[in-house]
Amino acid sequence: QVQLVESGGGLVQAGGSLRLSCAASGRTFSNYVEAWFRQAPGKEREFVAAINVSGSRTYYADSVRGRFTISRDNAKNTVYLQMNSLKPEDTAVYFCAAAVARPGFSIVRSSYDYWGQGTQVTVSS
């Protein structure tokens, strides 16, 4: 089992920045691909970004590429999502997810084995 706990959400004005953190415990963190998803009210949960086990490769949704950066610190069992130039449409609950390492990245929710409880991000206009 892997336990994931997100933090760092909050209220920010459009154009501002936030950094989300996801602390992992349980099985060896460095064996897992990590990802961020988000879910806005009334919408499906959608993929945001993913990072491979070593942190050497990343993948982003088109809607956040160039504004968000995913990173990880395997020594601290933590994955981060740096969010810059935030827009009101980024408002959502953000979830951290983990999947057993496999080739490539998946943007499909069902590909991920473990999930955090989510942290709210609200961007005001």
C-alpha positions in Angstrom: 0.0 0.0 0.0 1.0 3.6 -0.7 -0.5 6.4 1.2 -0.6 9.9 -0.4 -1.3 13.2 1.3 -1.6 16.4 -0.6 -1.0 19.9 0.8 -0.5 23.4 -0.5 -3.8 24.3 -1.9 -5.6 27.6 -1.3 -7.0 30.7 -2.8 -5.0 32.8 -5.2 -5.6 35.6 -7.6 -5.4 35.0 -11.4 -1.8 35.3 -12.5 -0.5 34.0 -9.1 1.4 30.9 -8.1 1.0 27.9 -5.8 3.1 24.9 -5.1 1.3 21.6 -4.2 3.1 18.8 -2.4 2.2 15.2 -2.1 3.9 13.2 0.6 4.0 9.4 0.2 4.5 6.7 2.7 4.3 2.9 2.6 6.0 1.0 -0.2 9.2 2.3 -1.9 8.3 5.7 -3.4 10.9 5.5 -6.1 9.2 2.5 -7.7 6.2 4.5 -8.7 5.3 6.9 -11.4 3.6 9.9 -9.9 0.9 12.1 -11.4 -1.4 15.0 -10.6 -5.1 15.0 -11.7 -7.7 17.6 -11.0 -11.5 17.7 -10.8 -13.6 20.8 -11.2 -17.2 20.9 -9.9 -19.5 19.0 -12.3 -16.6 17.8 -14.4 -14.7 14.6 -14.8 -11.3 14.1 -13.2 -8.7 15.1 -15.7 -4.9 14.4 -16.1 -2.6 17.3 -15.3 1.0 16.0 -15.2 3.1 13.0 -14.6 6.7 12.2 -13.8 8.8 9.0 -14.1 10.5 7.2 -11.2 13.8 9.0 -11.5 12.3 12.4 -12.3 14.1 12.6 -15.6 11.0 12.7 -17.8 7.7 14.5 -17.4 4.5 14.8 -19.4 1.8 17.5 -19.2 -1.7 18.2 -20.4 -1.9 20.8 -23.1 -3.9 23.1 -20.8 -1.1 23.4 -18.3 2.1 22.9 -20.4 4.4 25.9 -19.9 2.7 27.0 -16.7 2.9 24.0 -14.4 6.0 22.0 -13.4 6.0 18.6 -11.8 9.0 17.4 -9.9 9.9 14.8 -7.2 12.3 14.3 -4.4 12.8 10.6 -3.8 14.8 11.2 -0.7 11.8 13.0 0.8 9.2 10.7 -0.7 7.5 13.8 -2.1 6.2 15.0 -5.5 5.5 18.6 -6.2 3.4 20.6 -8.6 4.5 24.2 -9.2 1.7 26.2 -10.7 2.4 29.6 -12.2 0.3 32.0 -14.2 -2.9 30.5 -12.7 -6.2 31.1 -14.4 -9.7 30.8 -13.0 -10.2 27.7 -15.1 -7.5 26.0 -13.0 -9.9 26.0 -10.1 -10.4 22.4 -9.0 -9.6 19.8 -6.4 -6.1 18.5 -7.2 -5.3 14.9 -6.6 -1.9 13.1 -6.3 -1.8 9.6 -7.8 0.8 6.8 -8.0 1.2 3.9 -10.4 3.6 1.0 -10.4 6.4 2.0 -12.9 5.8 1.1 -16.5 7.0 2.3 -19.8 5.5 5.6 -20.9 2.9 7.8 -19.2 -0.8 7.2 -18.8 -3.3 10.0 -18.7 -6.1 7.5 -17.8 -7.4 7.6 -14.3 -7.8 3.9 -14.0 -4.1 3.3 -14.7 -3.2 4.7 -11.2 -3.3 2.4 -8.2 -3.2 4.9 -5.3 -4.8 8.3 -4.7 -4.6 11.1 -2.2 -7.6 12.8 -0.7 -7.2 16.0 -2.7 -6.5 19.6 -2.0 -8.6 22.5 -3.2 -7.2 25.2 -5.5 -9.3 28.3 -6.1 -8.2 31.0 -8.6 -10.1 34.2 -8.4 -10.5 36.5 -11.4 
